[in-house]
Amino acid sequence: MLTSSLSPSSTQLVIDVLDLVLTQKKPLDRAYSLQFSGMTLQPSEQGRITLVVGDILRRLNLYCYLSDVKSEEVARLGTRLLNTWHLFHQLPLPKMQYSLSIDEADLAKRIEIAKADLVLWDGCPEWLDTLGSKQLGDKWPQERAALYQAAKRFLRTNTLKTTPDELIKTLAKEQVTTLQVAGVETALEVTSDSALFRTKAFKLGLFEQQDAGSQLVAAALDAKPGMRVIDACAGAGGKTLSISAQMEGKGRLLAMDVEQWKLDNLKQRARRAGAHNVETRIIASSKTIKRLKLTADRVLLDVPCSGLGVLKRNPDTKWRDAAERLPVLVELQKHILQSYSRMVKVGGMLVYATCSILPEENRDQVDAFLAANVHFEFIEDETISPAETGFDGFYLAKLKRIAEV
């Protein structure tokens, strides 16, 4: 958390980013891009801005209640929201030319009332609390509380170029302090406030920023050198690059997605990482999948999902239409699992994964698939719990093809 108040200009940037997200419905990363583009902010100040925005969005309903400001009023009443935030965190009020005052006695009363309402205190919207309680039962309050915490920063060591021990030493020379993460061989936790992407180590491709839980999903594929592997929902390719390192750059690794711009970004990242066995392919139609029938030793299906396991990192998801989108996403997941599983050859393994902790998107999907596809057998599954690990939340299930049909 901050140890000093925001500058007036930074306070305005926070308000502008929040307005883009809450009023204009821009994704948070897009809002940052629009606000920071063309500016010459110091990395430290940009980091302070993103810290405050992230904390407010993780418990938006709490801060709105404490300040008596509705989310759609941020552009007009944002100074009151920011003043409340500063007082809540026992920081001096920022010096702004135009600033709405705060009744500190009223704020103290509101804080005591909020403490008695754990759902509000955890920054959880009603729809999400209802959904989480229904699907996770007694486990939900613990997960709910974990999901309003700030996300830790993790790196994945690129073992094509270095080792975790060597990377720790290399980063230390650039004033980046890291610790190895128990249970995740390639992961380092960043414990210093450092501009990672400006380091020489990053430019040399020695690491990627990737949550430790995400690294566990990629590791579950157990890809070996010389295999034919398909990452069928590759996106920008964080897991693809992890898989390439598992394969020691040997064999064929096909990264697929329906959006070309993501694959273009992946190509750039693969060049920096020295992941020379990565090939990208756009999924233009169902024929793209049919042509690869029974060809892959391993297939990773990191399917589109609600993202409710990664709310620490993407807190704006809480305040979007996730509840309305969930049934559509569940149907899409079912379709992808049924269709894309055809690429796994007999004896090969499929890993189905999401960044959700909801059974509806996870084990329920796997059980329904296995009931309809007796030529696959269940190996094991795992839910990576934010509450238990401190990582982002993920699910993975390993399935083996035992016959063609």
Rosetta blueprint (number, residue, H / E / L):
1 M L
2 L L
3 T L
4 S L
5 S L
6 L L
7 S L
8 P H
9 S H
10 S H
11 T H
12 Q H
13 L H
14 V H
15 I H
16 D H
17 V H
18 L H
19 D H
20 L H
21 V H
22 L H
23 T L
24 Q L
25 K L
26 K L
27 P L
28 L H
29 D H
30 R H
31 A H
32 Y H
33 S H
34 L H
35 Q H
36 F H
37 S L
38 G L
39 M L
40 T L
41 L L
42 Q L
43 P H
44 S H
45 E H
46 Q H
47 G H
48 R H
49 I H
50 T H
51 L H
52 V H
53 V H
54 G H
55 D H
56 I H
57 L H
58 R H
59 R L
60 L H
61 N H
62 L H
63 Y H
64 C H
65 Y H
66 L H
67 S H
68 D L
69 V L
70 K L
71 S H
72 E H
73 E H
74 V H
75 A H
76 R H
77 L H
78 G H
79 T H
80 R H
81 L H
82 L H
83 N H
84 T H
85 W H
86 H H
87 L H
88 F H
89 H L
90 Q L
91 L L
92 P L
93 L L
94 P L
95 K L
96 M L
97 Q L
98 Y L
99 S L
100 L L
101 S L
102 I L
103 D L
104 E H
105 A H
106 D H
107 L H
108 A H
109 K H
110 R H
111 I H
112 E H
113 I H
114 A H
115 K H
116 A L
117 D L
118 L H
119 V H
120 L H
121 W H
122 D L
123 G L
124 C L
125 P L
126 E H
127 W H
128 L H
129 D H
130 T H
131 L H
132 G H
133 S H
134 K H
135 Q H
136 L H
137 G H
138 D H
139 K H
140 W H
141 P H
142 Q H
143 E H
144 R H
145 A H
146 A H
147 L L
148 Y L
149 Q L
150 A L
151 A L
152 K L
153 R E
154 F E
155 L E
156 R E
157 T E
158 N L
159 T L
160 L L
161 K L
162 T L
163 T L
164 P H
165 D H
166 E H
167 L H
168 I H
169 K H
170 T H
171 L H
172 A H
173 K L
174 E L
175 Q L
176 V L
177 T L
178 T E
179 L E
180 Q E
181 V L
182 A L
183 G L
184 V L
185 E L
186 T L
187 A E
188 L E
189 E E
190 V E
191 T L
192 S L
193 D L
194 S L
195 A L
196 L H
197 F H
198 R H
199 T L
200 K H
201 A H
202 F H
203 K H
204 L L
205 G L
206 L L
207 F E
208 E E
209 Q E
210 Q L
211 D L
212 A H
213 G H
214 S H
215 Q H
216 L H
217 V H
218 A H
219 A H
220 A L
221 L L
222 D L
223 A L
224 K L
225 P L
226 G L
227 M L
228 R E
229 V E
230 I E
231 D E
232 A L
233 C L
234 A L
235 G L
236 A L
237 G L
238 G H
239 K H
240 T H
241 L H
242 S H
243 I H
244 S H
245 A H
246 Q H
247 M L
248 E L
249 G L
250 K L
251 G L
252 R E
253 L E
254 L E
255 A E
256 M E
257 D E
258 V L
259 E L
260 Q H
261 W H
262 K H
263 L H
264 D H
265 N H
266 L H
267 K H
268 Q H
269 R H
270 A H
271 R H
272 R H
273 A H
274 G L
275 A L
276 H L
277 N L
278 V E
279 E E
280 T E
281 R E
282 I E
283 I L
284 A L
285 S L
286 S H
287 K H
288 T H
289 I H
290 K H
291 R L
292 L L
293 K L
294 L L
295 T L
296 A E
297 D E
298 R E
299 V E
300 L E
301 L E
302 D E
303 V L
304 P L
305 C L
306 S L
307 G L
308 L L
309 G L
310 V L
311 L L
312 K L
313 R L
314 N L
315 P H
316 D H
317 T H
318 K H
319 W H
320 R L
321 D L
322 A H
323 A H
324 E H
325 R H
326 L H
327 P H
328 V H
329 L H
330 V H
331 E H
332 L H
333 Q H
334 K H
335 H H
336 I H
337 L H
338 Q H
339 S H
340 Y H
341 S H
342 R H
343 M H
344 V E
345 K E
346 V E
347 G E
348 G E
349 M E
350 L E
351 V E
352 Y E
353 A E
354 T E
355 C L
356 S L
357 I L
358 L L
359 P H
360 E H
361 E H
362 N L
363 R H
364 D H
365 Q H
366 V H
367 D H
368 A H
369 F H
370 L H
371 A H
372 A H
373 N L
374 V L
375 H L
376 F E
377 E E
378 F E
379 I E
380 E E
381 D E
382 E E
383 T E
384 I E
385 S L
386 P H
387 A H
388 E H
389 T H
390 G L
391 F L
392 D L
393 G L
394 F E
395 Y E
396 L E
397 A E
398 K E
399 L E
400 K E
401 R E
402 I L
403 A L
404 E L
405 V L
